[in-house]
């Protein structure tokens, strides 16, 4: 396969991936909620009318049935009200994946255009292949996250439908719902709502949103605020061209990228790798985390975004990219 065919095939794959994402759902409550509420009002009115005009066993039997219907309707309306917002949010989060996939496509085009002039050399050809592979990996990760979210959402909706069915009769003892709470047999809103809200956290926004699928856990107490800011800033520069001596914001050399990223956190690094390798505190290879400066040699610096990955401005013809952690290196941790 020629390089042109490879680029075309990668483009088709990314376009197909983008087509898997649909538009965000409309905001608002379920269309059934108002109808159920209206029905509940009718049932309640019938019960009140029967209570004032009926007597004897028929009145007691109808009253018990009416109470059970009200119980079921209250729980179903409550489930609707509890699940509508998180389901809507989950759908919007899924739809936002399409925007991120669009950014992956844009980054792929930018990188191909930057590398194209060098593809007459073996190094340039390899750089193009590496770039395409990295973008396809980003797309694959995004699809995996979306697939996981969709599977969990489908399972929750299935469990929710079982919960609605459970609301056809009150719990043992004929207890009524009080204060709008959902108890008894309902398995819908009360159980679904918090879990559905958690599903939206599965969304990842590589590149301009400041996250990458393998980036640090924000709750990691070892990672300071400055390191988090620097990593997020560096990841917004993915796809920017390498230009020797440039320090950003739209083109960089290796030390220019790390210097610019930490400048966003208010920390000034030296303007060369030889200056930066003497800054901050030394870090043992086994203790590296996001925000550490990684020196595979004295002439090159990368920024760790996790214990296993770095973001770097590598060389001419290769845009800013995410790479695996090198096998051997010196690490330094910048300090304010």
Secondary structure, 3 states (H helix, E strand, C coil): CCHHHHHHHHHHHHHHHHCCCCCCCCCCCCHHHHHHHHHHHHHHHHHHHHHHHCCHHHHHHHHHHHHHHHHHHHHHHHHHHHHHHHHHHHHHHHHHHHHHHHHHHHHHHHHHHHHHCCCCCHHHHHHHHHHHHHHHHHHHHHHHHHHHHHHHHHHHHHHHHHHHHHCCCCCCCCCCCCCCCCCCCCCCHHHHHHHHHHHHHHCCCEHHHCECCCCCCCCCCCCCHHHHHHHHHHHCCCCCEECCCCECCCEECHHHHHHHHHHCCCCCCCCCHHHHCCCCEEECHHHCCCCCEEEEECCEEEEECCCCEEEECCCCCCCCEEEECCCCCEEEECCC
